[in-house]
């Protein structure tokens, strides 16, 4: 098996930086975790918030703390530091090789989209609260087996709000359904296509930070090499 | 300008995991840092060590600590925890947007290879000590301007020791020179080609963990999207 992960990330039009933060860390007992945080508002203030939350979650995960506890710690940290006045959405996606599962942790009203190996689309969309504002906030956690054919799409609300200015709303699950139906899109192609559609709806000027994370499990025996690639416009 | 980074990583033949650890973190004042650690020996024991060192360096960098201090902290931490009995090599490569420089930090006998925009190959190969064994160990730090045309290659000693069993030694700088001469290789292609040559010398059975990190600065105006891709064989 092989796991492919792709992330695309763009900032709100005319802001110097995205208020979303994406961090990745190797899990000490095997596997990887991705942490995606969308800080309240946009630009520098949002970035400072999302950085703080992501850093806290990552530092917990790096020490072997389980995902649910890391999300709770990130909430408590933000809640304590900002007195419950600032919110952020938090998603953690982990490939946990110790339990051979995908662990999806969600503090975000945006759903997580899962395509199962038998090609069914499943929305993780139970009501869920952002971190930072209400004491005792918990993540919603879903654990899935590491099975080839699985696709997971996680995103920040800039994606589903694309086009909102023109009242054409982006139906992200429908787009994922259409893009994956019958085709063998790579994680990178799927992430790029979703972002492209959102940017088209926003007429090339995103009205919010947009981040999309796609994970795909493949039934492929590769060359045994781990690869990481990053491209960063300055 | 655009920055491209590619990492390839493979474990010693017949070990369950690579003893090298590569972590990436966003710098709170802008930019990214990559931390590459090769723990003494191979397999699980080496992995535990490299994880410990990388985690310490990453957690410092995430809080805005400067690279030289982060490398010193990682050394002190390993030295303290293991009583000076365990060594690891440590490289930090940072794209520092606050100072608009590349910061290269080296605690590794392996050189760092730099191709300058005027196409000259430069070796950062002053004698340098690994972390963990001698009190007061310091990194060697080189700062370069963020200029398009720059290429940086960082690697662990598994790369240059490839072929050592058959007494054909891998001349990494010569290979980089040849691969980049006149061609416009992407960071990913360069990293893949170097690994491929090393694996050929090791007859497909690497006799040590091998990691290669390539950074390239391009004079290109892209679409303003940050992209991250990971592929992970299980």
Interface residues (C-beta under 8 A of the other chain):
Chain A: X1 X2 X3 X4 X5 X6 X7 X8 X9 X10 X11 X17 X18 X21 X22 X23 X24 X25 X26 X28 X30 X32 X51 X54 X55 X58 X59 X62 X63 X95 X97 X146 X187 X188 X192 X195 X221 X222 X223 X224 X225 X226 X227 X228 X229 X230 X231 X232 X233 X234
Chain B: X1 X2 X3 X4 X5 X6 X7 X8 X9 X10 X11 X17 X18 X21 X22 X23 X24 X25 X26 X28 X30 X32 X51 X54 X55 X58 X59 X62 X63 X95 X97 X146 X187 X188 X192 X195 X221 X222 X223 X224 X225 X226 X227 X228 X229 X230 X231 X232 X233 X234
